[in-house]
Amino acid sequence: MYRDVVASAKSYYRMSMSRPFFRLTMLLGYFSAYMTEMVVDASGFNGSEYRVRLDDDLAFGVLMSGMFRSGYLDLRRRGFDVSAVRYEDFVARPLDMCRVVLEFCHLPVSLAELAVRAFDVDSQRKSTMAKSVIGHLKEPELTPQRKNKLNGLLKKFGVPLIGEPQILEGTLSCY
């Protein structure tokens, strides 16, 4: 599942306020691209591909989003039968999207209504990432300067840029 890159970056920013590992990554990455590389290496990815200075409050989220989107697209290019789902599609049409996903997984579509009820519950409700904990935190603004800089980062990953349609190939949809 993936989300609009700006919304995702803002969410990562809020999460970094309650998750020490994310916060440390942002802070270390602010000082040096090498530090970002080291943290990415420690996370099990090839850090040399993600050697980026995180000198913007949204850069960490864009980096994470770019990493996962790029990885997904790489799997597809290598012939793996994987598909993605857009978060925004689930929010806009939860019942229809649950049916699409259940059908794709060869599960009974009759479970869709039960699945939709799960959207009424904050899945992080008992964690430091609960909406009640981080939902009120102020998000960084996306200025034209930030947009240009972050788009440069997204270009490195070969994924859609901010301002372009955020739909990856192989995305399941009810539209």
N, C-alpha and C positions, 0 to 999 in steps of 0.2 A: 504494500500500500504506500502510496506517496501522496504528497500534498502540494499545493501551490508553494513555490520556492520562497516567496516573501513571508507568507503565513508560517511556513515551516521554520524559517530563520528566526522569526519573532518568538515562536514557541520555544526553540532551542535557547534563545536568550533568556526567557523567563525560567526555563528549567535549570539553566546554569546558576540561577540564584539560590536554588535549593539542592543542587547535586554537586558535591565537592569536586568530583572528577571532571565534570563539564566546566566548572568554574576555573579549576586549575589549568585545564587545557586552554581556555580562552586567555587566561592571564599569561601563561608561558608563551603561547602563540603570539601574543602582543609584542613580546620582547624580540622574538626571533622566529623565522621560518624553520630553522633547524630544530627548535623546540617542538614545533607542530609536527615535524617529521618524526621526531623521537616518540611523541605520544601516539601518533598513528601507528608506528612500528609496534609499540607496546600493546596496541589494540588488535594486532593480528593482521594488519594490512601492510602493503608495501608503502612505507612512509615517504620514500623518495618521489612517489607520484603526487604526493600531497604536501610538498614543501611550500607552504604559504604562510606569510606573516598575517596574523589575524588582528589587524590594526583597526578594525571596525566592529561595532557591537553585533552586526548581522553576519559578519564573515564566517564565524564558527558554524552557524546554522546553514549558510550557503555551502560551506565546505562539506558538512555532513550530508546535506541533500544531494550535492553533486557526487559525492563518493558512492552513495547508495544507488542513485539513478544510473551512474556510469557503470557500476557493477552489474546492475540488472540488464542494461543494454549489451554489455559484454557477454553475459550468459546467453542472451538471445542470438548474438552474432556467432557464437560458438556452437549453435545448434540445440541448446537446451530448450525444452518445451516449457517455458515459464511465461506467466502473464502477470500483469499488474492491475491494480485497482486504484482509482483516484478517490481520495477522501471526500473531495467536494461533491462527487457523484453520489456517494453514500448519504451525505447530509441533505442533498437536494431531493433524492428519491430513494429513501432507505429500503422500502419494501421491494421495489423493482430491482435494486442492486443486490439485495440479499437473494432474490430469486436467481439472478444471473450467476452469482458466485456459487450458490448451491448446485445449480445445473452444471456449471463448469466442473465442479468437484464430484459430479455424479451422485449427489445426495438428494433426498426428497425435497422438492420445492415446497412441499407443504410445511416445512420447518421455517419458512421465511418470516411468518408473522411472529413466531417465537423469537427468532433472531433479532427482529426489529426492536423488541422490548428491551434488549440489552443496551440499546442506544440511550435509554432513559437513565442509565446508571453511570456515574463517573467511575470508569475502570481503575482509576488511580486514587479513589476516595480515601484510602487509608495510608497513603504514602505522602512523601514530601512534595510530590508532583501533582497533588490533587488540585482541581480547579479552585477550590476554596482557599488553597494556600498560595498559589502563584497566579491565579486568574486576575488579580487586581494590580499586579506589577506593571509599571509603565513600560511600554515597548519603544524601542528606538524607531525614529522616523526614517522612511526611505526617501532621501533627497535625490535629486538628479545626479549629483556627484557620486553618492553611494551606489546608485543604480549602475552607473557606468563602470565603477570599480568592481562591483560584484558580478556584472556581466562578463568582465574579463576573466574572472575566476570560473564562471560557468562555461565559457568557451573552452577552457583547458580540459574540461570534462566531456565536451561534445554533447551537452544536453541543452534543452530549450532555455533561452535567455529570459530575463525578466521583461515583461511586456509582450512576449510571444505566447501563443497557445501552449499551455503546460500539459500537453498530452503526449505520452511516450508510446512508441510502437508496442503493439501487443496488449494494450490496456483493455480490460473487459469493460463493457459499457451497456447501458440499457437504452441509449439514445439511437 
